[in-house]
Each structure stands twice: as structure tokens, then as C-alpha cells.
Amino acid sequence: MFLRNSENKILKLGINVVVNKGKKNFSREIHDRAPPNGVNVQRIQSVDFVRMALENVKIEKLDDWEKLKQSILNHELNRMPNLVNHYNVDARIMGTISILQRLDLSRSYLKYLESQNIRPNLATLGKYLKFLYESIKQKASKSEETEILSICDNLRKTYPVLDSISLESIVLALSVTSRWKECIDIMTEIKKTTRISTPVYTAVASAAFLNKENELAWEIINDALSENKLPQSGAYISFLKRVKLLRKQENIHKQLETMFKFLGDSAVNCQEEVVDHLIGNFHIGSKTKVTFSGKCQACGSSLDRLELTDEEFVNLKTAFFNNVLIGKDIFVKTNPDEMKKFQEFAAKMTKYDVVLDGLNIAYSTGLNKGSQVFSNILCSVISHFANQNKSILMLGRVHMTNWPRNNWNYIKENADIFLTQNISEDDPYLLYCALNSGKDTIIVTRDLMRSHTFLLKERKYKIMFKKWLDQRQWFLLTCNNQRTPIFRKPPHFTQVAQKNGEFWHVPYDPKDEGKNNKYHRTWCCVNMAGS
């Protein structure tokens, strides 16, 4: 509440810049009062007073910019060192103008800089190029293209070597021009020093779709996914806009199936605005829910549980061992002797029905409950599976041997155990043991394992890993008063785009809802035969 109240008080201070149309002289009013009681000066300084100064500004002549600029530089809120200074003020003003979506002001400000013989710096021109891209998005007009190409060519000529941020600004702007293909070479240039951003991948993929280069566009999106970047909805909407121009229904369906299959093979959800575009422009499909058992509430079809083939599973296990288990991050946290010990254990281990993340389960109700509570919870989980005659492997830490003797003895009697040192990284061991036990092994942990997914280098293995883990991972929610564990189990279907008979079911992420932590319920159901 303090932040909100502080900001309200600050806004009441007001930074109003007014140019009276009937007066020759530029007049401005910036209130120089002391901060109200209870308002932290550091908090005031963090408020974007540049935006407040520009929000309702009216510029009638270029000289007005000079006075506004000086008012910003000299204002009392500009106390923090280097907050706004002579070196960054132009970029700050241009960036704020773009946030306010005032293309007229951005062009006016560039003319002002030119009139003062001030060469805009890279940051200022970069923000302007990004603003032009955001204003155009699809295809630049002739005048817009001339402006963009002139700025980009001058930048490349003036600065033979540019930083990645400036290069990305050039890519965004070029993507809406007839010279959009130059973006591919610039992206290669960016990759030499850093990773390409999601907006850049989206812009260039969109340009490729709009210019009928579908194969190239899908390659760009695949490249983005391999870098753990999820292209924004604009890329898919650009694809749909091109598909809409096709005349034959069969060609439209073929292209739509291409997108659906890509989403399914890549295990990617689309955004709700893509589904809205699909339904609104093609009059095809409807939003629906899918039950935990996998039944679509629109068509009644049952979604499939897509299993990995035996070959895929073996390849995944090998990739996990090479890229995650013996990756350099493990050696930082695990001594070689322990790694050797685990490799010997894994080579001799039997197949288990259940693999437990011992400490993760024990700590499920909090970290300060004490060893008696921790061991009780773990014993309850082991008892649940032991009563079903399941073979159990529990991975834990050496310090667990100091838990209450009766509970520790029960754990040892009902589960095989592998313990790592207290400073070790045990999650990779847990996952490998589960993989090594076979496709049907249940893994019980509350950890989402995102970091380990990232370490699998190739996208295909990341997809395999996600499909496997989504269907095998149980989350311990709580233990009731009777010490009976309550789990969140995987749904009975694979949560990726898939075709069931004549129906395609495509998961989408809603605009206004957070991620459902149980299973994915929001889907688009498309009847390809009846559309």
C-alpha cells in the first residue's frame, strides 16, 4: 500500500508542461514544493517524472522542446545520480514518447535535434526505430519505408560495428520493409555476442509469413524454441492472415493443420488472441474445456495419452545422462567419488515402480517442522506405495540418517535408498533413476525441474522430457489427519495440441488467467471435417 499511496501523492505534485496556443512565449509549470509527509524521496526519484512531463504536452514550435528538455534536466525529482542527464536525456524522452504512443511527438523531437545540429545517439535512434516498428507492425508505407531505410543505412555506415541492442532495433524496423530478408544476416551477427530476443524472433518470423516464406518462418520459430524463446502471438497471427488469403478451402485446411501439427510436435501452447483470430476470421472451432480424464466438453472426444516410443525413451535417457547428469554443473556441486558411487549404483539398480525425492517430500509442509514431522511425512508416502506392493527407491541426503530411529528404520525396510552428500545436487540423480527404471515409473517430487529441461541441448529431447515428466510426476499436496498422503496426479491425457478423429484440440493460454497448476483446461476444439 505504501507504494501506491506514495505514487498518488507524487502525481498530485504534478509536472505539467503547457504551451498556450495564444501566447508567443513558452510557459511551463513544475511544482517545486517539498515532498508531502510520508513520501520517501528515493521513491519519488524512481517515479518516471519524464513521463509525467510529456503526458499532456503540446509542442507548437521546435524551441518548445529545448525548454521542456531543460525543465526535465533541472527538476528537483532528478536527484539520483545519472537518472536523467545530458547524455541520456534524448533517449529517455524518445523512449517515453514511444510508451505514450505519440508518433507525432517522436518525429517532432527528431526535427528539433536536427535543428540544433545534435546528432541523435544510438539509444535515441534505436528507440525511434522500435517505435516505428510498433506503430506499423505489418507492412510499412512507401514514406515509412524510405524513412526506416535511411536511418538504418546511415547507422550501418556511421557505425560499422554496432552493439546487439542497436542491431535488434534495426532488425525490428527492417522487418516491416521490402528489405526484411536482411534481418537474417543481422540476426547471425547478433548471435555472435548474445542471444536473440523474443520480439526479434517474432518480428522476423512474421515478416517471413507475410512474404510467403513459410518454410523460413517455421525455421525461425524453431530456432527461437531451441533457445527457450517462445515467439509472441504476432507470428502466428501473421501466418493466419496469409492463410486467410487462400481461395480453396482444402488449402486453408492444409495450412491450418500445418500450424496445429507444429504446435503439437513442439509442445507449445498458443495465446488466446491467436485462437480469437482463428475463430473470428475462419469461423472455425470454439473455445472449450477439457476434463481431467481428457474429455472435450465441446465435441465429446477423448484426448490421447501420447507415449514415447521405446527408441525415443532410450534416446532421452542417454541424452539426460550425457547432458545433465555428467554436465559441468553437477561436478561443481558433487565430488567425483560420489559421481562414481552413483554410476555404480545405477548400473546395478533394479527397476522401481516409484522413485521418491525424499527431502522434497519431507519439506512439503515447511522447513521448520522438525525431523519428527519430516520423517512422519516421508513414512506416510512410503507406506502408501508399499501397501500397493510397489517397489520403491528413495533418494535423500546423508543427514537424514539422524532422523528418529523408528521412522528411519521403517524407511530402510520398505524402500531402497541412495543418499548424497549434504552439499550435492540430487535432482539429476533422482531423474536419472526414474528414467533408468522405465517409462512407467512414478516420480514423486514438487520440483518442476525446469533447470534440467534447459540443460538438454536439443529441442526434441526437451519435448520428450516434458511429455514424460508431465505423465509420470506426482506432487504431494498434503497429509491428512490420518497421515494419508494426498497427491496431485497427472491428467489422463497429454497436454499438447493433438488430432482426435476429425477434431483438432489446441491448448491456449488465457489472457487474464494465471497458469493452472493442476492441468491445462483451456483448449480450442476445431472440427476440420465440418468447417
C-alpha positions as CSV (number, residue, x, y, z in Angstrom):
1,M,0.0,0.0,0.0
2,F,2.9,2.4,0.7
3,L,4.0,2.3,-2.9
4,R,0.6,3.1,-4.3
5,N,-0.1,5.9,-1.7
6,S,3.3,7.4,-2.4
7,E,2.8,7.4,-6.1
8,N,-0.6,9.0,-5.7
9,K,0.9,11.8,-3.6
10,I,3.7,12.3,-6.1
11,L,1.2,12.5,-9.0
12,K,-0.6,15.2,-7.1
13,L,2.7,17.2,-7.1
14,G,2.2,17.4,-10.8
15,I,4.6,18.1,-13.6
16,N,2.6,20.0,-16.2
17,V,4.0,21.4,-19.3
18,V,1.7,23.7,-21.1
19,V,2.1,25.6,-24.3
20,N,-0.6,28.1,-24.6
21,K,-1.7,28.4,-28.2
22,G,-2.5,32.1,-28.0
23,K,0.9,33.1,-26.5
24,K,4.2,33.5,-28.1
25,N,6.2,32.5,-25.1
26,F,6.5,29.0,-23.9
27,S,5.3,28.7,-20.3
28,R,5.7,25.8,-18.0
29,E,4.7,25.0,-14.5
30,I,6.6,22.4,-12.5
31,H,5.7,22.5,-8.8
32,D,8.8,22.7,-6.7
33,R,7.2,22.0,-3.4
34,A,8.8,19.8,-0.8
35,P,7.6,16.2,-0.8
36,P,4.4,15.5,1.2
37,N,4.8,13.9,4.6
38,G,5.3,10.2,4.5
39,V,6.7,10.2,0.9
40,N,10.1,8.7,0.6
41,V,12.4,10.9,-1.5
42,Q,14.1,7.8,-3.0
43,R,10.7,6.5,-4.0
44,I,9.9,9.9,-5.6
45,Q,13.1,9.7,-7.6
46,S,12.2,6.3,-9.0
47,V,8.9,7.6,-10.4
48,D,9.1,8.4,-14.1
49,F,8.8,12.2,-13.9
50,V,9.8,12.3,-17.6
51,R,6.5,10.6,-18.5
52,M,4.6,13.0,-16.3
53,A,6.2,15.9,-18.1
54,L,5.3,14.5,-21.5
55,E,1.9,13.0,-20.9
56,N,-0.2,16.1,-21.9
57,V,2.4,18.2,-23.6
58,K,1.7,20.3,-26.7
59,I,4.5,21.3,-28.9
60,E,3.8,24.2,-31.3
61,K,7.4,25.1,-32.3
62,L,10.7,23.3,-32.1
63,D,12.0,25.7,-29.5
64,D,9.4,24.4,-27.1
65,W,11.5,21.1,-26.9
66,E,14.5,22.9,-25.6
67,K,12.6,24.4,-22.7
68,L,10.9,21.1,-21.9
69,K,14.2,19.3,-22.0
70,Q,15.8,21.8,-19.6
71,S,12.8,21.5,-17.3
72,I,13.4,17.8,-17.1
73,L,17.1,18.1,-16.5
74,N,16.7,20.7,-13.8
75,H,13.7,19.3,-12.0
76,E,14.1,18.5,-8.2
77,L,13.0,14.9,-8.8
78,N,16.1,14.4,-10.9
79,R,18.3,13.9,-7.9
80,M,19.5,10.4,-8.3
81,P,23.0,10.3,-10.0
82,N,22.7,9.7,-13.7
83,L,18.9,9.3,-13.6
84,V,18.5,11.8,-16.4
85,N,21.5,13.7,-17.7
86,H,22.7,15.4,-20.8
87,Y,24.0,12.1,-22.2
88,N,20.8,10.1,-21.9
89,V,18.0,12.7,-21.8
90,D,17.3,12.4,-25.6
91,A,16.9,8.6,-25.3
92,R,14.7,8.9,-22.2
93,I,12.4,11.4,-23.9
94,M,12.2,9.3,-27.1
95,G,11.6,6.1,-25.1
96,T,8.8,7.8,-23.1
97,I,7.2,9.2,-26.2
98,S,7.1,5.6,-27.6
99,I,5.4,4.4,-24.4
100,L,2.8,7.2,-24.8
101,Q,2.3,6.1,-28.5
102,R,2.9,9.6,-29.8
103,L,4.4,9.2,-33.2
104,D,3.8,12.9,-33.9
105,L,6.0,13.9,-31.0
106,S,8.8,11.4,-31.9
107,R,9.1,12.9,-35.3
108,S,8.9,16.4,-33.9
109,Y,11.7,15.7,-31.5
110,L,14.0,14.3,-34.2
111,K,13.4,17.5,-36.2
112,Y,14.3,19.5,-33.1
113,L,17.5,17.6,-32.6
114,E,18.4,18.2,-36.3
115,S,17.6,22.0,-35.9
116,Q,20.1,22.1,-33.0
117,N,22.8,20.2,-35.0
118,I,22.5,17.5,-32.5
119,R,23.2,14.0,-33.9
120,P,20.9,11.6,-32.1
121,N,22.8,8.9,-30.3
122,L,22.4,5.2,-30.9
123,A,20.0,4.8,-28.0
124,T,17.7,7.6,-29.2
125,L,17.6,6.3,-32.8
126,G,17.2,2.7,-31.6
127,K,14.1,3.7,-29.5
128,Y,12.7,5.6,-32.5
129,L,13.2,2.6,-34.8
130,K,11.4,0.4,-32.3
131,F,8.6,2.9,-32.1
132,L,8.2,2.9,-35.8
133,Y,8.1,-0.9,-35.8
134,E,5.5,-0.9,-33.0
135,S,3.4,1.7,-34.9
136,I,3.5,-0.2,-38.2
137,K,3.8,-3.9,-37.2
138,Q,2.7,-5.4,-40.6
139,K,4.0,-3.5,-43.7
140,A,5.4,0.0,-44.0
141,S,4.1,2.5,-46.4
142,K,6.4,3.9,-49.0
143,S,7.2,7.0,-47.0
144,E,7.7,5.0,-43.8
145,E,10.0,2.5,-45.6
146,T,12.0,5.4,-47.0
147,E,12.5,6.8,-43.5
148,I,13.4,3.5,-42.0
149,L,15.9,2.5,-44.7
150,S,17.5,5.9,-44.5
151,I,18.1,5.7,-40.7
152,C,19.2,2.1,-40.9
153,D,21.6,2.7,-43.7
154,N,23.1,5.7,-42.1
155,L,23.6,3.8,-38.8
156,R,25.3,0.9,-40.6
157,K,27.5,3.3,-42.5
158,T,28.4,5.5,-39.5
159,Y,28.9,2.6,-37.1
160,P,30.4,-0.5,-38.9
161,V,30.3,-2.4,-35.6
162,L,27.1,-2.0,-33.6
163,D,26.0,-3.3,-30.2
164,S,23.4,-6.0,-30.1
165,I,20.7,-3.7,-28.8
166,S,21.1,-1.3,-31.8
167,L,21.2,-4.3,-34.2
168,E,17.9,-5.6,-32.7
169,S,16.3,-2.1,-33.2
170,I,17.4,-2.2,-36.9
171,V,16.0,-5.7,-37.3
172,L,12.6,-4.8,-35.9
173,A,12.4,-1.8,-38.2
174,L,13.7,-3.6,-41.3
175,S,11.2,-6.5,-40.7
176,V,8.3,-4.3,-42.0
177,T,10.1,-3.2,-45.2
178,S,10.8,-4.8,-48.5
179,R,14.3,-5.5,-47.3
180,W,13.2,-7.7,-44.5
181,K,15.4,-10.6,-45.5
182,E,18.5,-8.6,-44.5
183,C,17.3,-9.3,-40.9
184,I,18.5,-12.9,-41.2
185,D,22.1,-11.8,-41.7
186,I,21.8,-9.3,-38.8
187,M,20.4,-12.0,-36.5
188,T,23.5,-14.1,-37.3
189,E,25.6,-11.1,-36.3
190,I,23.7,-10.7,-33.0
191,K,24.2,-14.3,-32.2
192,K,28.0,-13.8,-32.1
193,T,27.7,-11.8,-28.9
194,T,24.4,-12.6,-27.3
195,R,21.1,-14.4,-27.6
196,I,18.4,-13.0,-29.8
197,S,15.3,-11.6,-28.1
198,T,11.8,-12.9,-28.4
199,P,10.4,-9.8,-30.1
200,V,13.1,-10.1,-32.8
201,Y,12.3,-13.7,-33.5
202,T,8.6,-12.8,-33.6
203,A,9.1,-9.8,-36.0
204,V,11.2,-11.7,-38.5
205,A,9.0,-14.8,-38.5
206,S,6.0,-12.6,-39.0
207,A,7.8,-10.9,-42.0
208,A,8.6,-14.3,-43.5
209,F,5.0,-15.4,-43.2
210,L,3.6,-12.2,-44.7
211,N,6.0,-12.5,-47.6
212,K,5.0,-16.1,-48.3
213,E,8.3,-17.6,-47.0
214,N,6.5,-20.2,-44.7
215,E,9.3,-22.6,-44.6
216,L,11.8,-20.0,-43.5
217,A,9.3,-18.7,-40.9
218,W,8.9,-22.1,-39.3
219,E,12.7,-22.5,-39.2
220,I,13.0,-19.1,-37.4
221,I,10.3,-20.2,-34.8
222,N,12.1,-23.5,-34.3
223,D,15.3,-21.6,-33.8
224,A,13.6,-19.5,-31.2
225,L,12.2,-22.5,-29.4
226,S,15.7,-24.1,-29.3
227,E,16.9,-21.1,-27.4
228,N,13.9,-21.3,-25.0
229,K,12.2,-18.3,-26.5
230,L,8.5,-18.6,-27.2
231,P,7.5,-16.4,-30.2
232,Q,4.7,-14.0,-29.4
233,S,1.2,-14.4,-30.9
234,G,2.0,-11.9,-33.7
235,A,4.0,-14.5,-35.6
236,Y,1.1,-17.0,-35.7
237,I,-1.4,-14.3,-36.5
238,S,0.7,-13.2,-39.5
239,F,0.6,-16.8,-40.6
240,L,-3.2,-16.9,-40.3
241,K,-3.5,-13.6,-42.2
242,R,-1.7,-15.2,-45.2
243,V,-3.8,-18.4,-44.9
244,K,-7.0,-16.3,-45.0
245,L,-6.0,-15.0,-48.5
246,L,-6.1,-18.6,-49.9
247,R,-9.1,-19.3,-52.0
248,K,-9.6,-23.0,-51.8
249,Q,-10.9,-24.5,-48.6
250,E,-8.8,-27.5,-48.8
251,N,-5.6,-25.4,-49.0
252,I,-6.8,-23.4,-46.0
253,H,-7.3,-26.6,-44.0
254,K,-3.9,-27.9,-45.1
255,Q,-2.2,-24.8,-43.8
256,L,-4.1,-24.8,-40.6
257,E,-3.2,-28.4,-40.0
258,T,0.4,-27.4,-40.5
259,M,0.2,-24.9,-37.7
260,F,-1.7,-27.3,-35.4
261,K,0.8,-30.1,-36.0
262,F,3.7,-27.8,-35.4
263,L,2.3,-26.7,-32.0
264,G,1.7,-30.3,-31.1
265,D,5.2,-31.6,-32.2
266,S,6.8,-28.6,-30.4
267,A,4.7,-29.0,-27.2
268,V,3.8,-25.3,-27.4
269,N,0.6,-23.5,-26.3
270,C,-0.7,-20.6,-28.4
271,Q,-2.1,-17.4,-26.9
272,E,-5.8,-16.7,-26.6
273,E,-5.6,-13.9,-29.2
274,V,-4.4,-16.5,-31.8
275,V,-7.5,-18.6,-31.0
276,D,-9.7,-15.5,-31.2
277,H,-8.2,-14.7,-34.6
278,L,-8.7,-18.3,-35.8
279,I,-12.4,-18.4,-34.7
280,G,-13.2,-14.8,-35.8
281,N,-11.7,-14.9,-39.2
282,F,-12.1,-18.5,-40.3
283,H,-15.4,-19.2,-38.4
284,I,-13.8,-22.4,-37.3
285,G,-13.7,-24.1,-33.9
286,S,-14.7,-23.0,-30.5
287,K,-13.2,-22.4,-27.1
288,T,-13.8,-25.3,-24.7
289,K,-12.6,-27.1,-21.6
290,V,-11.0,-30.5,-21.3
291,T,-11.8,-32.6,-18.2
292,F,-9.1,-34.3,-16.1
293,S,-9.9,-37.6,-17.8
294,G,-9.3,-35.9,-21.2
295,K,-12.8,-35.4,-22.5
296,C,-13.5,-32.3,-24.6
297,Q,-16.7,-30.6,-23.4
298,A,-17.4,-29.3,-27.0
299,C,-17.2,-32.4,-29.1
300,G,-17.1,-35.2,-26.6
301,S,-13.9,-36.7,-28.0
302,S,-11.3,-38.1,-25.6
303,L,-7.8,-36.7,-25.9
304,D,-4.9,-39.2,-26.2
305,R,-2.1,-40.0,-23.9
306,L,0.9,-39.8,-26.3
307,E,3.5,-42.2,-25.1
308,L,7.2,-42.1,-26.1
309,T,8.3,-45.0,-28.3
310,D,10.9,-47.4,-26.8
311,E,13.6,-45.8,-29.1
312,E,12.6,-42.3,-28.0
313,F,12.8,-43.2,-24.4
314,V,16.2,-44.8,-24.7
315,N,17.5,-41.7,-26.5
316,L,16.1,-39.4,-23.9
317,K,17.8,-41.4,-21.1
318,T,21.1,-41.3,-22.9
319,A,20.8,-37.5,-23.6
320,F,19.9,-36.9,-20.0
321,F,22.9,-38.8,-18.7
322,N,25.3,-37.1,-21.1
323,N,24.0,-33.5,-20.9
324,V,22.6,-33.2,-17.3
325,L,24.0,-35.9,-15.0
326,I,27.6,-35.6,-16.1
327,G,27.3,-32.0,-17.2
328,K,29.7,-29.4,-15.7
329,D,27.1,-28.0,-13.3
330,I,27.0,-31.3,-11.5
331,F,30.7,-31.6,-10.9
332,V,30.7,-28.1,-9.3
333,K,28.4,-29.5,-6.6
334,T,29.4,-33.1,-6.5
335,N,32.7,-34.7,-5.9
336,P,34.0,-37.3,-8.4
337,D,33.9,-40.1,-5.8
338,E,30.2,-39.5,-5.3
339,M,29.5,-39.5,-9.0
340,K,31.4,-42.7,-9.4
341,K,29.4,-44.2,-6.5
342,F,26.2,-43.2,-8.2
343,Q,27.2,-44.6,-11.6
344,E,28.0,-47.9,-9.9
345,F,24.6,-47.8,-8.2
346,A,22.7,-47.0,-11.4
347,A,24.5,-49.8,-13.3
348,K,23.3,-52.4,-10.7
349,M,19.9,-50.9,-9.7
350,T,16.8,-52.8,-10.3
351,K,13.6,-51.4,-11.9
352,Y,11.5,-49.4,-9.5
353,D,7.8,-48.6,-9.7
354,V,8.2,-45.4,-7.7
355,V,11.2,-43.0,-7.2
356,L,10.9,-40.6,-4.3
357,D,12.5,-37.2,-3.8
358,G,12.9,-37.8,0.0
359,L,13.8,-34.3,1.3
360,N,11.4,-32.6,-1.1
361,I,8.5,-34.7,0.2
362,A,9.6,-34.3,3.8
363,Y,9.8,-30.5,3.5
364,S,6.4,-30.2,1.7
365,T,4.7,-28.6,4.8
366,G,7.6,-26.2,5.6
367,L,11.2,-26.2,6.6
368,N,10.9,-25.6,10.3
369,K,8.7,-28.5,11.4
370,G,11.5,-30.7,12.8
371,S,12.8,-34.1,12.0
372,Q,9.9,-36.0,13.6
373,V,7.4,-34.3,11.3
374,F,9.7,-34.6,8.3
375,S,10.2,-38.3,8.8
376,N,6.5,-38.9,9.5
377,I,5.5,-37.4,6.2
378,L,8.0,-39.4,4.3
379,C,7.0,-42.6,6.1
380,S,3.3,-41.9,5.1
381,V,4.2,-41.6,1.5
382,I,6.3,-44.8,1.5
383,S,3.6,-46.6,3.3
384,H,1.1,-45.5,0.7
385,F,3.1,-47.2,-2.1
386,A,4.4,-50.1,0.0
387,N,0.7,-51.1,0.8
388,Q,0.3,-51.5,-3.0
389,N,3.3,-53.7,-3.2
390,K,5.2,-51.1,-5.2
391,S,9.0,-51.3,-5.4
392,I,10.4,-48.0,-4.1
393,L,13.6,-46.1,-4.4
394,M,14.1,-43.1,-2.1
395,L,16.9,-40.6,-2.8
396,G,17.9,-38.3,0.0
397,R,20.7,-36.7,1.9
398,V,23.2,-38.2,4.4
399,H,21.9,-36.1,7.3
400,M,18.5,-37.9,7.1
401,T,20.2,-40.8,8.9
402,N,20.0,-38.7,12.1
403,W,16.2,-38.7,11.9
404,P,14.2,-40.5,14.7
405,R,15.4,-44.1,14.7
406,N,11.9,-45.8,14.4
407,N,11.0,-43.8,11.3
408,W,14.4,-44.2,9.7
409,N,14.3,-48.0,10.2
410,Y,10.8,-48.1,8.6
411,I,12.2,-46.2,5.6
412,K,15.1,-48.6,5.2
413,E,12.9,-51.6,5.5
414,N,10.4,-50.5,2.8
415,A,12.5,-48.7,0.3
416,D,15.9,-48.9,-1.3
417,I,18.0,-45.8,-0.5
418,F,20.6,-43.7,-2.2
419,L,22.0,-40.8,-0.2
420,T,24.1,-37.9,-1.5
421,Q,26.3,-35.5,0.5
422,N,24.5,-32.5,2.0
423,I,26.1,-30.1,-0.5
424,S,25.3,-32.2,-3.5
425,E,22.8,-31.6,-6.4
426,D,20.5,-34.6,-6.0
427,D,17.7,-33.8,-8.5
428,P,19.6,-35.1,-11.6
429,Y,20.2,-38.4,-9.7
430,L,16.5,-38.6,-8.9
431,L,15.5,-38.1,-12.5
432,Y,18.1,-40.5,-13.9
433,C,17.0,-43.2,-11.6
434,A,13.4,-42.7,-12.7
435,L,14.4,-42.8,-16.3
436,N,16.6,-45.8,-15.7
437,S,13.6,-47.7,-14.2
438,G,11.5,-47.4,-17.3
439,K,8.7,-45.5,-19.0
440,D,6.0,-46.3,-16.4
441,T,7.9,-45.4,-13.2
442,I,6.2,-42.8,-11.0
443,I,8.4,-39.9,-9.7
444,V,7.2,-38.1,-6.6
445,T,8.6,-34.5,-6.2
446,R,7.2,-31.0,-6.1
447,D,10.2,-29.7,-8.1
448,L,9.3,-28.5,-11.6
449,M,12.7,-29.5,-12.9
450,R,12.9,-26.5,-15.3
451,S,16.6,-26.1,-15.0
452,H,17.2,-29.7,-16.0
453,T,15.0,-29.3,-19.0
454,F,17.1,-26.4,-20.1
455,L,20.3,-28.5,-19.9
456,L,19.0,-30.9,-22.5
457,K,20.6,-29.3,-25.5
458,E,18.4,-30.4,-28.4
459,R,14.8,-29.2,-28.5
460,K,13.5,-32.7,-29.3
461,Y,14.9,-34.0,-26.1
462,K,13.3,-31.1,-24.1
463,I,9.9,-32.0,-25.7
464,M,10.4,-35.7,-24.9
465,F,11.4,-34.9,-21.3
466,K,8.4,-32.6,-20.8
467,K,6.0,-35.2,-22.2
468,W,7.5,-38.0,-20.0
469,L,7.6,-35.9,-16.8
470,D,4.1,-34.5,-17.3
471,Q,2.7,-38.0,-17.3
472,R,4.9,-39.5,-14.5
473,Q,5.3,-36.8,-11.9
474,W,3.1,-36.9,-8.8
475,F,3.0,-33.8,-6.4
476,L,2.5,-34.4,-2.7
477,L,-0.1,-31.8,-1.7
478,T,-0.6,-32.7,2.0
479,C,-1.1,-35.5,4.5
480,N,-4.4,-35.5,6.3
481,N,-5.0,-36.2,10.0
482,Q,-4.9,-39.9,9.4
483,R,-1.4,-39.4,7.8
484,T,-2.8,-40.4,4.4
485,P,-0.9,-38.6,1.6
486,I,-2.9,-36.7,-0.9
487,F,-1.3,-36.3,-4.3
488,R,-1.9,-34.3,-7.4
489,K,-1.6,-36.8,-10.2
490,P,-1.1,-36.3,-13.9
491,P,-4.2,-36.0,-16.1
492,H,-5.1,-38.9,-18.3
493,F,-4.0,-37.3,-21.5
494,T,-1.0,-35.5,-23.0
495,Q,-1.4,-31.7,-22.7
496,V,-0.3,-30.8,-26.3
497,A,-2.1,-30.0,-29.5
498,Q,-3.4,-33.2,-31.0
499,K,-5.8,-34.6,-33.5
500,N,-8.5,-36.9,-32.3
501,G,-10.5,-38.3,-35.2
502,E,-11.6,-35.3,-37.3
503,F,-11.1,-32.9,-34.4
504,W,-8.0,-30.9,-33.5
505,H,-7.6,-29.9,-29.9
506,V,-5.2,-27.0,-29.3
507,P,-4.3,-25.7,-25.8
508,Y,-4.1,-22.0,-25.4
509,D,-3.1,-19.7,-22.6
510,P,-5.9,-17.3,-21.5
511,K,-5.4,-13.6,-21.5
512,D,-6.5,-12.8,-17.9
513,E,-5.7,-16.0,-16.0
514,G,-2.6,-17.3,-14.4
515,K,-1.2,-20.7,-15.2
516,N,-3.4,-23.5,-13.9
517,N,-1.1,-25.5,-11.7
518,K,-3.2,-28.7,-11.9
519,Y,-3.6,-29.3,-15.6
520,H,-4.3,-27.4,-18.8
521,R,-8.1,-26.8,-19.2
522,T,-8.4,-24.1,-21.9
523,W,-8.5,-25.5,-25.4
524,C,-9.7,-24.7,-28.9
525,C,-11.7,-27.5,-30.5
526,V,-11.7,-27.5,-34.3
527,N,-13.8,-29.8,-36.5
528,M,-11.8,-30.0,-39.7
529,A,-14.4,-32.1,-41.5
530,G,-17.3,-29.9,-40.7
531,S,-15.7,-26.5,-41.2
